[in-house]
Amino acid sequence: MAKNSQEQRRFPRVPAEKAVLVKKLGDESSETLAKTRMVGGGGCMFVHHESLGVGTAVELLISLPSRVIKAQGRVVWETVAQGGTVEVGVEFLDVSAKDRRALEAAVAGAVAAVS
């Protein structure tokens, strides 16, 4: 992504490999484990074994160092990666205040560690 795009982001994103349980809303049988590659206050990117479909509503349980947070969101982009896996970008739409604070603290800690 171009530097200007990064600077214009509302929420900073940081590289973060975290376990994430992914579930399509309304489809209880769709639970799968994945691993994030990027996490930010407004969304995340994870690698999945198949396409979820742009626009699909999802519930995510993301393992952070201090806790597991729950977020509802929607798939905003997908890219097929090497080996047939799919990189999935999700925008968070609903995160509790407590989970949002934990997420923001984790992102801020990662940003500070890089600086």
WOBEL-V185040 format. One record per backbone hydrogen bond with DSSP energy under -1.0 kcal/mol. NH is the residue of the N-H (numbers start at 1). CO is the residue of the C=O. If there is no record, write none. Layout:
BEGIN
nh = {NH;NH}
co = {CO;CO}
END
This chain:
BEGIN
nh = {6;7;8;9;14;16;20;21;22;23;25;27;30;32;34;36;37;38;39;40;44;45;46;47;48;55;56;58;59;60;61;62;63;64;69;71;72;73;74;75;76;77;79;81;84;86;87;88;89;90;91;92;93;94;100;101;102;103;104;105;106;107;108;109;110;111;112;113;114;115}
co = {2;3;4;6;39;37;34;61;32;59;57;24;27;22;20;18;45;45;14;43;90;38;88;35;86;75;53;73;23;71;21;69;19;67;62;60;94;58;91;56;89;89;87;85;81;48;79;46;77;44;74;42;72;72;96;97;98;99;100;101;102;103;104;105;106;107;108;109;110;111}
END
